[in-house]
Amino acid sequence: MTDERDPPPPPAPPSAPAPADAASSGALAGDDASASTSMSAIEDESLAERAWRRAQTIGPAMADVTRQVAYALGPASPYHRHDFIVIALALAMVAGAGVAHRRLIAPTVETFQSRGLTFTRPAIWLAPEEVPRVAPRLVPAPSARPRGDGDLPYHVVYTSSLDPDVRMEVRIEAKPPWSNVITSLEFDRRTRWGELYAADRSGVRTHGRHSWLRTSFRYTFAPNKGDEPRVGHAIELATVDSERLYAVTLYGPPRAIAQVAATIEPSLRVASLTGKPLGAPAERLQLPEPVRVALTRTVEVVVADVVDGQLRAVGGGTGTVIGPDGSVLTNHHLLVDKQRPHAVFAIARARGVGQVPALVCAGSPSRSKLWPEMDLALIKCDVDLDGRPWSPTQAAAWPAFDRRTETGLDRGQRLWVLGFPDVTAGALAVSGGAVRGLAGEPGSPSDNYIKTDAVITLGNSGGPVVDDTGALVGVASAVRVTTTVAGTQLQSTTTGLVRPILAAAPLFAIVRAGWTPRDGHTSIDLEPTAIEAEAEGVRLSTHIVAHANGQPIPGALLMILRPGVDAGDVDINRLDDQVISWGRSGTDGAVYLKQPVPAPGTYTVMVTADGFSPLIGDGALTLDAKTPPYFDPWGEVRLGAD
């Protein structure tokens, strides 16, 4: 009996042909004749017919090969009995070779430990070299003081011994005075690389129970003087503890620095923990659409000073755009520290709620319009981040708020405070609240504020406060904390103080008249101060009234510009040089110019008044030899409402 598990016997090989006898010889002879006929038919086949005949034989041939392979690899095959052992041994050999190869190619590492910073780094770097001081682009800076071996700042660079394009910088310095570390580091990078810098990705990660900011960026550089500029890539890892700022920056090809970062990042440690994260998520609110539009008119203002020969961000707040020329309204206390203006301010444009803004331009508080009595200031960029002259183009005009004309605010009316509070790490945030009343006395404009329960904190100073329609109500300025006694407990109440926008009318007038930042011209007075009067000329007078109802406009300023000065040349910082005669209207709208105007001549006339659109007319005044010595050229000047 045959075991069913035994394999079937292999097919018998084909038998040899039997010897031919006489009968078979005849048959073969007949077959030969038939074969000759077949061969002749085959030779007469077309190419397509021949291909079809051969394809018919493939099926049986493939079936036979499949049976042979199945027998060789079947469960009872001697080859199959040892395949699992062979596969296991092969996998073990591959794994062992992989581990050995990984150990052979893995670079040796060393531990960096200095001034509270510890991390593991590849041991293929050359000896560290001190990084020379980078001269600030925006302001002149004195020479840095000599530094001892253990002093700060500590700033060195390591170069890879395998690839000179791969470098690592280590920077350790005193903790920045501004709590917004993310924007401080962004300001450092922008002021170092200027307009040749572009941030790619940024995020906060945790290493060793401590928050680290990881920023990937690009920059442009020339390896040697005169070489064609190249685009470099970098990864910066930075954090602060209770006393110091630490930054490790890797430069080189993206893949190479990513590999080095993978070695360094998990091992980053600092001397002490602050317990405070670098960033905080912004609160997400359901905002009315007009309020969302107002976000585009809100900017961040960063102030900086020279510290140890470097330009460092020392504080920041918010600005309110009130002119398409880039004029920004903010708080005076943001620009001036103990009666000393900061060296530089930089403006960052918002990207959206919860996003860190982008620095775009810079200027100087000493070239701004400062109003300390009202804690207000008007600023405008005049240089880019490389220190070159800058001004917004018409195509990129800044969206701006219009001045609010109505004065009524109801108690309980909802308000929105827009700004860049430090608690959100410089990200744009919105706080909602309501009007709680007015603070101050009617006779003390500098003490007049709108009280609100909307959250106003560090970084909100100078930011716009709007209502549900997106109209500008005021500027966030201060916080008042009131403490009361309730039984045996003390209760504190925090009230936000908003400077009403009507208080900023003189600054709006400056924007409408047009202005250029100039050193030393910080006054908000919009009138000439010292004009040398002509010896002879015509004494002019007229009346200034509202176009809508003909009512007199008191306090309007009428100026006659010197010959050759057109409307496009007006600069309120040079009125003494550009104005030949001027005067202000009284309560009845009458204005009498203080200086005589020479005749004959043709002059440009400029008229401004609070709450009205400025009027500038090229060649609006023409005097000849027959003009009387006392003359009213227009009878009355009508101004349209702003």
C-alpha positions in Angstrom: 0.0 0.0 0.0 1.3 3.4 -0.9 1.4 6.2 1.9 -0.7 9.1 0.8 2.0 11.4 2.2 4.6 10.1 -0.2 5.1 12.2 -3.2 3.9 10.9 -6.5 6.5 9.2 -8.6 8.2 11.6 -11.1 7.0 11.2 -14.7 8.9 8.6 -16.7 11.4 9.9 -19.1 10.5 9.4 -22.8 11.4 5.9 -24.2 13.9 5.4 -26.9 12.6 4.7 -30.4 12.2 1.0 -31.3 14.2 -0.5 -34.2 12.5 -0.1 -37.4 11.2 -3.3 -39.2 9.9 -3.6 -42.7 6.4 -2.7 -41.8 7.4 0.3 -39.9 9.8 1.2 -42.7 6.9 1.6 -45.0 5.0 3.6 -42.4 8.0 5.8 -41.9 8.3 6.3 -45.5 4.7 7.4 -45.7 5.3 9.6 -42.6 8.3 11.2 -44.3 6.1 12.1 -47.2 3.5 13.5 -44.9 6.2 15.5 -43.0 7.5 16.9 -46.2 4.1 18.1 -47.0 3.7 19.6 -43.4 7.1 21.3 -43.6 6.2 22.8 -46.9 2.9 24.1 -45.4 4.8 25.6 -42.4 7.2 27.3 -44.6 4.3 28.9 -46.4 2.8 30.2 -43.1 2.6 33.9 -42.6 4.3 35.6 -39.6 0.9 36.1 -37.7 0.0 32.4 -38.3 3.4 31.2 -37.0 3.1 33.3 -33.9 -0.4 31.9 -33.1 0.8 28.3 -33.6 3.7 28.8 -31.1 1.5 30.5 -28.5 -0.7 27.4 -28.4 2.2 25.4 -27.0 3.0 27.8 -24.1 0.1 26.7 -21.9 1.0 23.0 -21.5 4.7 23.9 -21.1 4.0 26.4 -18.3 1.7 23.9 -16.5 4.5 21.3 -16.5 7.1 23.8 -15.1 4.6 24.8 -12.4 4.2 21.2 -11.3 8.0 20.7 -11.1 8.4 23.9 -9.0 5.6 23.0 -6.7 7.2 19.6 -6.0 10.6 21.2 -5.2 9.1 23.7 -2.8 6.3 21.6 -1.4 5.8 20.7 2.3 7.5 17.3 1.8 10.4 18.7 -0.2 13.8 18.3 1.4 14.5 21.9 0.6 11.4 23.1 2.6 12.4 21.3 5.7 15.2 23.7 6.5 14.0 27.0 5.1 12.9 28.5 8.4 16.3 27.8 10.0 18.0 29.3 7.0 15.8 32.4 7.1 16.3 32.9 10.8 20.0 32.7 10.5 20.0 35.1 7.6 18.0 37.6 9.5 20.3 37.3 12.5 23.3 37.9 10.3 21.7 41.0 8.7 20.8 42.5 12.1 24.2 41.9 13.5 25.8 43.4 10.4 23.5 46.5 10.7 24.5 47.0 14.4 28.2 46.6 13.6 27.9 49.0 10.6 26.0 51.6 12.7 28.7 51.5 15.4 31.4 51.8 12.8 30.0 54.8 11.0 28.5 56.6 14.1 30.7 59.6 14.9 32.2 59.9 18.3 30.7 62.5 20.6 31.8 64.9 23.3 30.1 66.8 26.0 29.9 70.6 25.8 29.6 72.2 29.2 30.1 75.9 29.9 28.4 78.6 31.8 25.4 76.5 32.7 24.8 75.0 29.2 25.4 71.2 28.6 24.8 69.2 25.5 26.3 66.3 23.5 28.0 67.2 20.2 30.0 65.4 17.5 33.7 65.3 18.3 34.7 66.3 14.7 34.9 70.0 15.3 38.0 72.2 15.2 38.9 74.3 18.2 36.4 77.0 18.9 37.0 80.6 17.7 35.5 83.7 19.2 32.9 85.4 17.0 33.7 89.0 16.3 31.2 91.6 17.4 28.6 92.3 14.7 28.3 96.0 14.2 24.7 97.2 14.4 23.2 98.1 11.1 20.7 100.7 12.4 22.7 102.8 14.8 26.4 103.5 15.6 27.7 101.5 18.6 30.7 102.1 20.8 33.4 99.5 21.1 32.6 96.5 23.3 34.5 96.3 26.6 37.2 93.6 27.0 35.8 90.3 28.2 37.4 88.0 30.7 37.4 84.2 30.4 34.3 83.7 32.6 32.5 86.8 31.5 29.4 87.2 29.4 28.5 87.4 26.6 30.1 84.1 25.5 30.0 83.7 21.7 32.1 81.1 19.9 32.0 79.2 16.6 33.0 75.6 15.9 33.8 74.4 12.3 33.5 70.8 11.2 36.8 69.1 10.4 35.0 67.0 7.7 33.0 69.8 6.0 34.1 73.4 6.4 30.6 74.5 5.4 29.1 73.0 8.5 29.5 75.3 11.6 28.1 75.6 15.1 27.7 78.8 17.1 27.2 78.9 20.8 26.0 82.1 22.4 25.4 82.6 26.1 24.6 86.0 27.5 22.5 87.7 30.2 18.8 87.1 30.2 17.1 89.7 28.0 15.3 92.5 29.8 12.2 91.9 27.8 10.1 88.9 28.7 9.0 88.3 25.0 12.0 86.1 24.2 10.7 84.8 20.9 10.5 88.3 19.4 13.8 89.3 21.0 15.5 86.4 19.2 13.8 87.3 16.0 15.0 90.9 16.3 18.6 89.6 16.9 18.5 87.5 13.7 16.9 90.3 11.6 19.4 92.9 12.8 22.3 90.6 12.1 21.3 89.5 8.6 19.1 92.4 7.7 17.0 92.1 4.6 18.9 88.9 3.6 17.1 86.9 6.3 14.0 84.8 5.9 12.5 82.6 8.6 11.1 79.2 7.5 9.7 77.3 10.5 9.6 78.0 14.2 8.2 76.0 17.2 8.7 75.3 20.9 9.9 71.9 22.0 10.6 70.4 25.4 14.1 69.0 26.2 15.0 68.1 29.7 11.7 69.5 31.1 12.7 72.9 29.6 11.2 74.8 26.6 13.5 75.4 23.6 12.7 77.5 20.6 13.7 75.7 17.4 13.9 78.1 14.4 14.9 77.1 10.8 15.9 80.1 8.6 17.8 81.1 5.5 20.2 83.9 4.9 22.5 85.2 2.1 26.2 85.3 2.4 29.4 85.4 0.3 32.1 82.9 1.3 34.8 85.4 0.4 34.9 89.0 -0.5 33.9 89.4 -4.1 32.3 85.9 -4.4 28.8 85.4 -5.8 26.2 85.5 -2.9 24.9 82.1 -1.7 21.9 81.1 0.2 22.7 79.4 3.6 20.5 77.3 5.9 20.5 77.3 9.6 18.8 75.9 12.7 18.8 77.8 16.0 18.0 76.2 19.3 17.5 78.8 22.1 16.1 79.2 25.5 16.3 81.2 28.7 16.6 80.2 32.4 16.3 82.3 35.4 19.6 84.2 34.6 20.8 83.6 31.1 19.9 83.2 27.4 21.4 80.2 25.6 21.5 79.8 21.8 23.1 77.0 19.7 22.9 77.7 15.9 23.9 75.3 13.2 24.9 76.4 9.7 25.4 74.3 6.6 23.6 72.1 4.1 20.0 71.2 5.3 20.7 67.4 5.6 24.0 67.9 7.4 22.7 70.3 10.1 19.6 68.2 10.6 21.8 65.2 11.5 23.8 67.3 13.9 20.7 68.8 15.4 19.4 65.2 16.0 22.4 64.5 18.1 22.4 67.8 20.1 18.7 68.4 20.8 17.9 65.5 23.1 20.9 66.3 25.3 20.3 70.0 25.8 20.3 71.0 29.5 20.6 74.3 31.3 21.6 75.1 34.9 18.2 76.1 36.2 14.6 75.9 35.1 12.3 78.9 35.0 9.1 77.0 35.0 7.7 79.4 32.4 7.2 78.4 28.8 8.6 80.5 26.0 5.2 80.9 24.4 1.5 80.7 25.3 -1.4 80.0 22.9 -3.6 83.0 22.1 -7.2 82.9 23.1 -9.5 82.1 20.2 -12.6 84.4 20.2 -15.5 84.7 17.9 -14.8 88.2 16.4 -17.2 90.4 14.4 -15.9 90.8 10.9 -15.2 94.6 11.3 -12.9 93.7 14.2 -11.0 91.2 12.1 -10.5 93.9 9.5 -9.1 96.1 12.3 -6.4 93.5 13.0 -4.7 94.4 9.7 -4.3 98.0 11.0 -2.5 96.8 14.1 1.4 96.5 14.3 3.9 95.5 16.9 6.5 98.1 18.1 9.8 96.8 19.3 12.3 99.2 21.0 16.0 98.5 21.2 19.2 99.9 22.7 22.9 99.1 22.4 24.0 96.6 25.0 27.6 95.5 25.1 28.2 96.8 21.6 25.2 94.9 20.2 21.7 96.2 19.4 19.3 94.3 21.6 15.5 94.4 22.0 14.6 95.8 25.4 10.9 96.1 25.3 7.8 96.3 23.1 4.2 97.2 22.7 1.6 97.8 20.0 0.9 100.5 17.4 -2.2 101.8 15.7 -1.8 102.6 12.0 -3.5 106.0 11.3 -2.0 106.8 7.9 -1.4 105.0 4.6 2.1 106.4 4.7 3.0 104.2 7.6 2.2 106.7 10.4 1.6 104.8 13.6 0.1 106.0 16.8 1.4 104.6 20.1 2.2 105.4 23.7 5.0 107.9 24.6 6.1 105.7 27.5 6.9 102.9 25.0 9.5 105.0 23.2 11.1 106.9 26.2 12.7 105.3 29.2 13.3 107.7 32.1 13.2 110.7 29.8 15.7 109.1 27.5 14.5 108.0 24.0 15.4 104.5 23.1 18.0 104.1 20.3 15.7 102.4 17.7 12.2 101.2 17.2 11.2 98.5 14.7 7.8 97.8 13.4 6.4 94.3 12.7 3.3 93.7 10.6 0.7 91.3 11.8 0.2 87.9 10.0 -3.0 86.9 11.9 -4.4 86.0 15.3 -2.0 83.8 17.3 0.9 84.3 14.9 4.2 86.1 15.5 4.4 89.2 13.3 7.1 89.9 10.7 9.6 92.7 11.3 9.7 95.0 8.2 11.3 98.4 9.0 12.8 100.7 11.7 13.1 104.3 12.8 14.2 106.4 15.7 12.2 107.9 18.6 14.3 111.0 18.3 12.8 111.6 14.9 9.2 111.0 16.0 6.4 113.2 17.3 6.4 112.9 21.1 3.6 114.1 23.3 4.5 113.2 26.9 1.6 115.1 28.5 -0.9 112.9 26.9 1.3 109.8 26.8 1.0 109.6 23.0 3.5 109.5 20.2 3.5 109.4 16.4 6.1 107.3 14.7 7.0 106.3 11.2 9.7 104.1 9.7 12.4 105.8 7.6 14.9 102.9 7.2 14.7 99.2 6.4 16.4 96.6 8.5 19.7 97.2 6.7 19.6 100.9 7.6 18.8 102.0 4.0 16.2 104.7 3.4 12.7 103.2 3.3 9.1 104.3 2.7 6.0 102.3 1.9 5.1 102.3 -1.8 1.7 103.2 -3.1 1.1 99.6 -4.1 1.9 98.5 -0.5 0.1 101.3 1.3 -0.7 100.4 4.9 -4.4 100.0 5.8 -5.2 102.7 8.3 -7.9 103.7 10.8 -10.0 106.8 10.3 -10.3 109.1 13.2 -13.5 108.6 15.1 -15.7 111.7 15.0 -18.5 110.9 17.4 -17.8 111.1 21.2 -20.6 109.1 22.7 -19.9 105.9 24.5 -22.5 104.0 26.5 -21.8 102.2 29.7 -21.7 98.5 29.1 -20.9 99.0 25.4 -18.6 96.2 24.1 -15.0 97.0 23.3 -12.2 95.0 21.8 -8.5 95.6 22.7 -6.1 94.5 19.9 -2.4 94.1 20.5 0.7 92.0 21.1 0.8 91.2 24.8 3.9 89.6 26.2 1.9 86.7 27.6 1.3 85.4 24.1 5.0 85.6 23.2 4.4 88.5 20.8 1.5 86.8 18.9 -1.4 89.0 17.9 -4.3 88.7 20.5 -7.7 90.1 21.1 -9.4 90.8 24.4 -13.1 91.6 24.8 -14.7 93.8 27.5 -17.1 96.5 28.1 -17.1 100.3 28.9 -17.2 100.8 32.7 -17.2 104.6 32.6 -14.9 107.6 32.3 -11.9 108.5 34.5 -10.5 112.0 35.0 -11.8 115.5 35.2 -13.3 117.5 32.3 -10.7 120.2 32.8 -7.7 117.8 32.8 -7.4 116.3 29.3 -4.3 114.3 30.3 -6.2 112.5 33.0 -9.2 111.6 30.8 -9.5 107.9 30.1 -12.2 105.4 29.1 -12.4 102.7 31.8 -12.9 99.1 30.6 -12.8 95.6 32.0 -11.1 94.3 28.9 -7.7 92.8 29.7 -4.9 95.3 29.1 -1.4 94.0 30.0 2.3 94.5 29.1 2.6 94.7 25.4 -0.8 96.1 24.7 0.3 99.7 25.2 -0.4 101.8 22.2 -2.8 99.3 20.7 -6.1 100.1 19.1 -9.4 99.7 21.0 -12.4 99.3 18.7 -16.1 98.8 19.0 -18.2 96.1 17.2 -18.2 98.2 14.0 -14.4 98.3 13.9 -14.4 102.1 14.6 -11.3 103.3 16.5 -12.4 104.3 20.0 -9.1 104.9 21.7 -5.6 103.7 22.5 -4.8 101.2 25.3 -2.6 103.1 27.6 -2.5 101.9 31.3 -3.9 99.7 34.0 -5.3 100.8 37.3 -5.4 98.4 40.3 -7.8 99.3 43.1 -7.6 97.5 46.4 -10.6 97.4 48.8 -11.2 95.8 52.2 -14.0 93.3 52.5 -14.2 92.2 56.1 -10.8 90.7 56.8 -9.8 90.2 53.2 -8.3 92.5 50.6 -9.8 92.5 47.1 -8.1 93.9 44.1 -9.9 95.2 41.0 -8.0 95.8 37.7 -9.3 98.4 35.3 -8.0 99.1 31.8 -7.5 102.7 30.9 -8.0 103.7 27.2 -7.0 107.2 25.9 -9.9 108.5 23.9 -9.0 108.9 20.2 -10.3 112.5 20.2 -7.3 113.3 22.4 -5.0 112.4 19.5 -6.5 115.0 17.1 -3.2 117.0 16.7 -1.4 113.9 15.7 -4.1 113.1 13.1 -3.6 116.6 11.8 0.1 116.0 11.4 -0.6 112.9 9.3 -3.1 114.7 7.1 -0.6 117.5 6.5 2.2 115.1 5.7 5.4 114.7 7.6 8.9 113.3 7.3 10.8 112.0 10.4 13.8 114.4 11.2 16.2 114.5 14.1 15.2 116.9 16.8 11.8 117.7 15.4 9.7 115.9 18.0 7.2 118.7 18.7 3.5 118.2 17.8 2.9 121.9 17.2 1.6 122.3 13.6 2.6 125.9 13.0 5.7 127.9 12.1 7.6 129.3 15.1 10.2 131.7 13.7 9.5 133.4 10.4 11.4 136.5 9.3 8.8 138.8 8.0 9.2 140.6 4.6 9.7 144.4 4.8 6.9 145.2 2.4 3.8 143.4 1.0 0.1 142.9 1.2 -1.7 142.2 4.5 -4.1 139.3 4.0 -7.2 138.3 5.9 -10.3 136.1 5.3 -12.8 133.9 7.0 -12.7 130.1 7.4 -16.0 128.3 7.6 -17.5 124.8 7.4 -18.6 123.8 3.9 -21.6 121.9 5.1 -23.3 124.7 7.1 -21.2 127.9 6.8 -20.4 127.9 10.5 -17.1 129.6 11.5 -14.2 127.2 12.2 -12.1 128.5 15.2 -8.4 127.5 15.4 -7.9 126.9 11.7 -4.4 127.4 10.4 -3.9 129.2 7.1 -0.4 129.3 5.6 1.0 131.0 2.5 4.0 129.0 1.2 7.1 130.6 -0.4 7.3 130.9 -4.2 8.5 127.6 -5.7 7.1 125.4 -2.8 4.3 123.2 -4.1 1.8 121.0 -2.3 4.0 117.9 -2.8 7.0 119.7 -1.1 5.2 120.5 2.2 7.1 119.2 5.2 5.7 120.2 8.6 9.2 119.8 10.1 10.4 122.7 7.9 7.5 125.1 8.1 9.8 127.9 9.1 11.7 127.5 5.8 8.6 126.9 3.6 6.0 129.4 5.0 6.2 133.1 4.2 3.0 134.1 6.2 0.5 132.4 8.5 -2.3 133.0 10.9 -5.0 131.2 13.0 -8.7 131.9 12.9 -10.6 133.2 15.9 -14.0 132.1 17.3 -15.7 134.0 14.5 -13.6 132.2 11.8 -11.7 135.4 10.9 -8.0 135.0 10.3 -5.4 137.8 9.9 -2.1 136.7 8.6 0.8 137.9 10.7 3.4 138.7 8.0 2.9 140.7 4.7 3.0 138.8 1.5 5.2 140.4 -1.3 3.5 141.4 -4.5 3.5 140.6 -7.4 3.7 136.8 -6.9 1.9 133.4 -7.1 1.7 131.3 -4.0 0.5 127.9 -2.8 -2.0 128.1 0.1 -2.5 125.5 2.8 -5.4 125.4 5.3 -5.8 122.8 8.1 -8.3 122.5 11.0 -9.1 119.8 13.5 -11.9 117.6 12.2 -11.7 118.9 8.7 -9.9 117.7 5.6 -6.8 119.8 4.8 -7.0 122.1 1.8 -3.8 122.6 -0.2 -4.0 124.6 -3.5 -1.1 125.1 -5.8 -1.1 128.7 -7.2 -4.3 129.5 -5.2 -3.1 133.0 -4.4 -2.0 135.5 -7.1 -1.0 139.1 -6.3 -0.1 141.8 -8.7 1.1 145.4 -8.5 -2.5 146.7 -8.3 -3.5 144.6 -5.3 -4.5 146.8 -2.3 -2.3 146.8 0.8 -5.1 145.1 2.8 -6.8 142.4 0.9 -9.2 139.4 1.3 -8.5 137.2 -1.8 -11.3 134.7 -1.2 -14.1 136.2 1.0 -14.2 132.9 2.8 -12.5 129.5 2.7 -14.8 126.5 3.1 -13.4 123.2 4.5 -15.1 119.9 4.2 -15.6 117.6 7.2 -12.9 114.9 7.8 
